[in-house]
Amino acid sequence: MGKASFFITIDSNGTLVSRELIDSIPNDWVTQKILDKMPIQQYKPSITNPTKIPVKVKINSELKALVDIT
């Protein structure tokens, strides 16, 4: 059905700072506007990051099929 890749930046307190769309297949399957409207997640600082350095993470997602469960 579609694929999308995007970056998220998380600050030192685990708060989502930004989301940046990298690509979407097909084009416009996911747009920056859609990405901006997604629910905001709160993250916990990692114990392997004791100095609480902000991080930028690449996320790849893929929707292969929709299933009707009704």
C-alpha positions, 0 to 999 in steps of 0.5 A: 500500500505505501511506505514512508521514512522520516526523522524525529528529534527528541530533546534531553527530556524525552519531548518530541521536538520535530518530525521531518519527512524524508520520502513517501512511496507512492508520492503524497501517501504521507506528506509533511502536513499528515506527519505534523498531525500525527499524535505527539509521543512522549519518550523516556530519556535512555539510561545509556544516554546519561548526559541527556544529549538530544537525539535524531532518529530515522523511522521507516514505516510500511503498510502492506494491507488493510484488513477488515475486522468487522 
